[in-house]
Amino acid sequence: MKNKNIVINGINDVCDFIKASNLVDGDVTLVKGRYIVDGKSIMGVLSLDMTSPINVEYPADANIFENAISQFIVEE
């Protein structure tokens, strides 16, 4: 598993993230504090506080996904 911190701003970014997540054969998990949600669930993603970075965990071989979310990745 790999993990990155991402920032998602607005509904268009959420939609782009969900589309990228659905390309992954395996789990995409978003972790924010004590909350863990399915990264393929629009309701789950929208339930998170998006005012600060969110940690995303995904399979190590999901290179297409990583490239697709590169615009959201931030360094901390």
Backbone as a printed PyTorch tensor [residue, N CA C, xyz], in Angstrom:
tensor([[[  0.8370,  -1.1810,   0.0000],
         [  0.0000,   0.0000,   0.0000],
         [  0.8850,   1.2480,   0.0000]],

        [[  0.4250,   2.2400,  -0.7360],
         [  1.0500,   3.5600,  -0.7370],
         [  0.0890,   4.5210,  -0.0820]],

        [[  0.6150,   5.6360,   0.3790],
         [ -0.2730,   6.6770,   0.8580],
         [  0.3070,   8.0450,   0.5490]],

        [[ -0.5800,   8.9760,   0.3040],
         [ -0.2350,  10.3670,  -0.0160],
         [ -1.2320,  11.2680,   0.6810]],

        [[ -0.8350,  12.5040,   0.9110],
         [ -1.7540,  13.5110,   1.4090],
         [ -2.2850,  14.2880,   0.2180]],

        [[ -3.5970,  14.5040,   0.2020],
         [ -4.2170,  15.2190,  -0.8980],
         [ -5.0960,  16.3440,  -0.3630]],

        [[ -5.3450,  17.3130,  -1.2310],
         [ -6.2910,  18.3820,  -0.9470],
         [ -7.3080,  18.3860,  -2.0750]],

        [[ -8.5760,  18.2890,  -1.7120],
         [ -9.6770,  18.3020,  -2.6740],
         [-10.4990,  19.5620,  -2.4090]],

        [[-10.6630,  20.3820,  -3.4370],
         [-11.4100,  21.6280,  -3.2960],
         [-12.6130,  21.6290,  -4.2230]],

        [[-13.7680,  21.4050,  -3.6850],
         [-14.9910,  21.5250,  -4.4710],
         [-15.4810,  20.2370,  -5.0890]],

        [[-16.7050,  20.3200,  -5.5780],
         [-17.3990,  19.1500,  -6.1180],
         [-16.7460,  18.6290,  -7.3920]],

        [[-16.1910,  19.4970,  -8.2170],
         [-15.5350,  19.0340,  -9.4420],
         [-14.3160,  18.1840,  -9.1110]],

        [[-13.5460,  18.5950,  -8.1010],
         [-12.3920,  17.8030,  -7.6750],
         [-12.8340,  16.4640,  -7.0950]],

        [[-13.9300,  16.4660,  -6.3440],
         [-14.4520,  15.2220,  -5.7790],
         [-14.8190,  14.2590,  -6.9100]],

        [[-15.5080,  14.7640,  -7.9180],
         [-15.8990,  13.9200,  -9.0610],
         [-14.6760,  13.3640,  -9.7790]],

        [[-13.6560,  14.2090,  -9.9980],
         [-12.4280,  13.7420, -10.6460],
         [-11.7300,  12.6790,  -9.8060]],

        [[-11.7100,  12.8720,  -8.4850],
         [-11.0820,  11.8990,  -7.6000],
         [-11.8200,  10.5690,  -7.6370]],

        [[-13.1440,  10.6030,  -7.6080],
         [-13.9530,   9.3790,  -7.6380],
         [-13.7210,   8.6250,  -8.9510]],

        [[-13.6870,   9.3450, -10.0560],
         [-13.4220,   8.6950, -11.3570],
         [-12.0680,   8.0040, -11.3390]],

        [[-11.0450,   8.6680, -10.7980],
         [ -9.7130,   8.0670, -10.7240],
         [ -9.7180,   6.8560,  -9.7920]],

        [[-10.4310,   6.9480,  -8.6810],
         [-10.4900,   5.8360,  -7.7150],
         [-11.1080,   4.5950,  -8.3280]],

        [[-12.0770,   4.7860,  -9.1920],
         [-12.7550,   3.6460,  -9.8080],
         [-11.8980,   2.9440, -10.8520]],

        [[-10.7360,   3.5020, -11.1850],
         [ -9.7860,   2.8380, -12.0780],
         [ -8.9480,   1.7920, -11.3440]],

        [[ -8.9740,   1.8180, -10.0240],
         [ -8.1160,   0.9630,  -9.2000],
         [ -8.7720,  -0.3810,  -8.9470]],

        [[ -8.0000,  -1.4530,  -9.1820],
         [ -8.4340,  -2.8000,  -8.7930],
         [ -7.9730,  -3.0070,  -7.3560]],

        [[ -8.8110,  -2.6880,  -6.4330],
         [ -8.4700,  -2.7820,  -5.0220],
         [ -9.0930,  -1.6210,  -4.2750]],

        [[ -8.7070,  -1.5010,  -3.0230],
         [ -9.2980,  -0.4890,  -2.1570],
         [ -8.5660,   0.8380,  -2.2560]],

        [[ -9.3370,   1.9060,  -2.2590],
         [ -8.8310,   3.2550,  -2.0940],
         [ -9.5060,   3.7730,  -0.8320]],

        [[ -8.6970,   4.1350,   0.1420],
         [ -9.2210,   4.5280,   1.4440],
         [ -8.7680,   5.9370,   1.7820]],

        [[ -9.7000,   6.7620,   2.2390],
         [ -9.3780,   8.0970,   2.7050],
         [ -9.4350,   8.1090,   4.2260]],

        [[ -8.4030,   8.6800,   4.8430],
         [ -8.3110,   8.7310,   6.2990],
         [ -8.1810,  10.1840,   6.7190]],

        [[ -9.0970,  10.6160,   7.5600],
         [ -9.0810,  11.9860,   8.0880],
         [ -9.3820,  11.9100,   9.5670]],

        [[ -8.3500,  12.0750,  10.3910],
         [ -8.5360,  11.9470,  11.8320],
         [ -8.9850,  10.5400,  12.1830]],

        [[-10.1180,  10.4300,  12.8420],
         [-10.6250,   9.1070,  13.2170],
         [-11.5810,   8.5250,  12.1850]],

        [[-11.8010,   9.2440,  11.0930],
         [-12.7300,   8.7960,  10.0550],
         [-11.9870,   8.0950,   8.9220]],

        [[-12.5260,   6.9620,   8.5040],
         [-11.9890,   6.1880,   7.3870],
         [-13.1460,   5.9400,   6.4330]],

        [[-12.9870,   6.3700,   5.1740],
         [-14.0660,   6.1910,   4.2040],
         [-13.5310,   5.5610,   2.9280]],

        [[-14.4360,   4.9540,   2.1950],
         [-14.1420,   4.3520,   0.9050],
         [-13.9200,   5.4760,  -0.1080]],

        [[-12.7650,   5.5010,  -0.7340],
         [-12.4390,   6.5280,  -1.7190],
         [-13.2090,   6.4110,  -3.0100]],

        [[-13.9980,   5.3480,  -3.1620],
         [-14.8280,   5.1760,  -4.3530],
         [-16.2670,   5.6090,  -4.1020]],

        [[-16.5520,   6.0670,  -2.8910],
         [-17.9040,   6.4610,  -2.4960],
         [-18.0160,   7.9830,  -2.4740]],

        [[-18.8550,   8.5250,  -3.3330],
         [-19.0080,   9.9800,  -3.3660],
         [-19.5580,  10.5030,  -2.0440]],

        [[-20.4820,   9.7840,  -1.4310],
         [-21.0250,  10.2100,  -0.1460],
         [-19.9590,  10.1530,   0.9480]],

        [[-19.1230,   9.1340,   0.8900],
         [-18.0400,   9.0360,   1.8650],
         [-17.0600,  10.1780,   1.7370]],

        [[-16.6520,  10.4810,   0.5220],
         [-15.6900,  11.5670,   0.2870],
         [-16.2960,  12.8990,   0.7030]],

        [[-17.5470,  13.1330,   0.3390],
         [-18.1940,  14.3980,   0.6800],
         [-18.4110,  14.5640,   2.1840]],

        [[-18.3940,  13.4690,   2.9360],
         [-18.6110,  13.5570,   4.3800],
         [-17.3740,  14.0370,   5.1350]],

        [[-16.2270,  14.0810,   4.4650],
         [-14.9770,  14.4640,   5.1310],
         [-14.7830,  15.9760,   5.1510]],

        [[-14.0550,  16.4500,   6.1550],
         [-13.6620,  17.8480,   6.2500],
         [-12.5580,  18.0960,   5.2200]],

        [[-12.8170,  18.9570,   4.2540],
         [-11.8640,  19.1950,   3.1690],
         [-11.0520,  20.4720,   3.3440]],

        [[-11.0430,  21.0180,   4.5640],
         [-10.3150,  22.2610,   4.7880],
         [ -8.8230,  22.0500,   5.0090]],

        [[ -8.4210,  20.8080,   5.1860],
         [ -7.0040,  20.4800,   5.3530],
         [ -6.7360,  19.1530,   4.6350]],

        [[ -5.4500,  18.7990,   4.4560],
         [ -5.1200,  17.5780,   3.7110],
         [ -5.7550,  16.3150,   4.2780]],

        [[ -6.0370,  15.3940,   3.3570],
         [ -6.6280,  14.0930,   3.6590],
         [ -5.6330,  13.0360,   3.2030]],

        [[ -5.4550,  11.9860,   4.0010],
         [ -4.5490,  10.9130,   3.6220],
         [ -5.2930,   9.8870,   2.7790]],

        [[ -4.7110,   9.5290,   1.6280],
         [ -5.3050,   8.5060,   0.7720],
         [ -4.3580,   7.3130,   0.7170]],

        [[ -4.9110,   6.1210,   0.9090],
         [ -4.1560,   4.8680,   0.8420],
         [ -4.6640,   4.0670,  -0.3410]],

        [[ -3.7330,   3.5180,  -1.1250],
         [ -4.0890,   2.7890,  -2.3420],
         [ -3.0250,   1.7490,  -2.6540]],

        [[ -3.3410,   0.7650,  -3.5030],
         [ -2.3820,  -0.2910,  -3.8220],
         [ -1.1100,   0.2700,  -4.4620]],

        [[  0.0120,  -0.3510,  -4.1540],
         [  1.3120,   0.1140,  -4.6490],
         [  1.4180,   0.0710,  -6.1650]],

        [[  0.6470,  -0.7940,  -6.8120],
         [  0.7440,  -0.9230,  -8.2650],
         [ -0.2720,  -0.0520,  -9.0210]],

        [[ -0.8990,   0.8890,  -8.3350],
         [ -1.9330,   1.7390,  -8.9470],
         [ -1.3100,   3.0110,  -9.5300]],

        [[ -0.4070,   2.8380, -10.4960],
         [  0.3000,   3.9700, -11.0840],
         [ -0.6210,   4.8970, -11.8740]],

        [[ -1.6020,   4.3420, -12.5560],
         [ -2.5400,   5.1700, -13.3150],
         [ -3.3240,   6.0670, -12.3580]],

        [[ -3.7400,   5.5000, -11.2390],
         [ -4.4520,   6.2720, -10.2160],
         [ -3.5620,   7.3830,  -9.6730]],

        [[ -2.3280,   7.0520,  -9.3520],
         [ -1.4110,   8.0550,  -8.8000],
         [ -1.1960,   9.2060,  -9.7760]],

        [[ -1.0550,   8.8960, -11.0480],
         [ -0.9210,   9.9520, -12.0560],
         [ -2.1950,  10.7860, -12.1580]],

        [[ -3.3400,  10.1380, -12.0590],
         [ -4.6270,  10.8350, -12.1800],
         [ -4.8800,  11.7820, -11.0100]],

        [[ -4.3580,  11.4610,  -9.8280],
         [ -4.5800,  12.3360,  -8.6690],
         [ -3.3940,  13.2540,  -8.3870]],

        [[ -2.4260,  13.2980,  -9.2640],
         [ -1.2180,  14.0960,  -9.0180],
         [ -1.5410,  15.5680,  -8.7580]],

        [[ -2.6260,  16.0770,  -9.3390],
         [ -2.9990,  17.4690,  -9.1190],
         [ -3.4770,  17.7330,  -7.6930]],

        [[ -3.8690,  16.6870,  -6.9780],
         [ -4.3660,  16.8320,  -5.6130],
         [ -3.3140,  16.5840,  -4.5410]],

        [[ -2.1740,  15.9900,  -4.9160],
         [ -1.1440,  15.5960,  -3.9500],
         [ -0.4210,  16.8260,  -3.4120]],

        [[ -0.2550,  16.8490,  -2.0910],
         [  0.5030,  17.9010,  -1.4240],
         [  1.5520,  17.2690,  -0.5420]],

        [[  2.6140,  17.9850,  -0.2970],
         [  3.6660,  17.5170,   0.5990],
         [  3.4740,  18.1600,   1.9580]],

        [[  3.6580,  17.3710,   3.0070],
         [  3.5570,  17.9150,   4.3720],
         [  4.7890,  17.6230,   5.1390]]])
